[in-house]
Amino acid sequence: MTTTGVCCGRCVSAAAATAAIRRQVAGRTVWTPEALAELDRLRAAWREAVARELTAAA
């Protein structure tokens, strides 16, 4: 589990992934390489969750 509350992203909903991204970016003005890497990982988890939910809905 990361500081944003999302692990690998394979078990979270799109809504949970969105919330994690919002927590990551809230109030941030400086982006370290580590923070950018975490944001990239969260975005990947979000994309996976959306794709999984769209596939399930089809």
KATASUL-V850670 format. One record per residue. N is the residue number from 1. NEAR is the number of other C-alpha atoms within 8 Angstrom. Layout:
n,near
N,NEAR
N,NEAR
This chain:
n,near
1,7
2,6
3,5
4,9
5,7
6,13
7,7
8,7
9,13
10,8
11,6
12,9
13,10
14,11
15,6
16,9
17,16
18,9
19,8
20,12
21,12
22,8
23,8
24,9
25,7
26,6
27,4
28,7
29,4
30,4
31,8
32,6
33,6
34,7
35,8
36,9
37,8
38,8
39,10
40,8
41,8
42,13
43,10
44,9
45,12
46,13
47,9
48,10
49,15
50,10
51,8
52,8
53,10
54,8
55,7
56,6
57,5
58,4
